[in-house]
């Protein structure tokens, strides 16, 4: 499972980093920590008794260059793209709406574009709605801004709901 986002403390609370925020919360819930991996990612591994092994990953590079690290992780763990879940922000959904998708296009999301170019499109997505900018704000500026105070007030509950959906997909 890959949480998309950008590196560094200046990006930690950005809308664009919701994928990493969700995966971080899942790692916290599982009680596992991250370690550096030769793929250019940090990973945390978890296995529930009798359940599947789950590898949580975050690229240490910028989101738009997520394809190579993702491909290297798939190769290292001998996984097919169909075993990959990418958690990411979604402009085309209202804030807080979460949808799952398998296969398909990148819808202009540059992180997904790079992953699809390097790994193919046959992977699962957890799409977390961040809504679209208003008042003529540029998309790039909008996604790189932190959630506003109203959104932050709802974020914990929405992240928890996303985690429950992820757990049902991976059968935990």
Secondary structure, 3 states (H helix, E strand, C coil): CEECCCCCHHHCCEHHHHHHHHHHHHHHHHCCCCEEECCCEEEEEEECCCCCEEEEEEECCCHHHHHHHHHHHHHHCCCCHHHCEEEEEECCCCCCCEEEEECCCCCCCHHHHHHHHHHCCCCEEEEEECCCCCCCCCHHHHHCCECCHHHHHHHHHHHHHHHHHHHHHHCC
